[in-house]
């Protein structure tokens, strides 16, 4: 099967990343494809769902579903909506002008986040991608890093262990901030966070070496705040971390889930209502195939 051709038959959100990460086409060709994200397919559908008040109808966040502004803005960033696109600018401006975190979180503007690293990291990804990186979030994340190099939404002291879920969210946010040219030096915190993941082989306990959760060996998209091995590897790749022996087992897990036709399936989806239904569980997944192929290329596998 022509897997690259199949990927290029997909949504613009897939196509521009294939051109950048797998075909290594010139920047102009990638940008031209990326511009289509806000006018066609999933990106256009997501933008169409936004209301005049800047929300997607369910407030700034939702507890059991994936309908909040935080979910929508992260998804818009993951789709690759162009920050300079007219429709994207309108959507972001609505959020900036009208959405805050309410009295519980001191009416912080949306892009200044609240208190949990698993939320603030995702907000920082969107803020950095769309021109509103928050120094308040960066300061909080730097001050909340655990002694072991991870982050944990529920930790009350620095001595408590990090959480893979919180850590990957914080790392993605700080890396997006760094790549957007943020003025605060976050390099040391990012390096410590990467060492947290690498020392554990992206999936094992330090103490007895056991796999922390079997569910991390199955891949979903969107992943929201949840960790899995493919998300961890794809972050390291995007962050520019060289692949070393410590990623080998995790990379082999990704390779093992490749189907005979060269594609990867959508293994599962997180429970709760979602803003977009993009792919079906158990069916070939362009998101997982794209991400797996670029991880394997990065790892030389």
Order of alpha helices (4+ residues) and beta strands (2+ residues): alpha-alpha-alpha-alpha-alpha-alpha-alpha-alpha-alpha-alpha-alpha-alpha-alpha
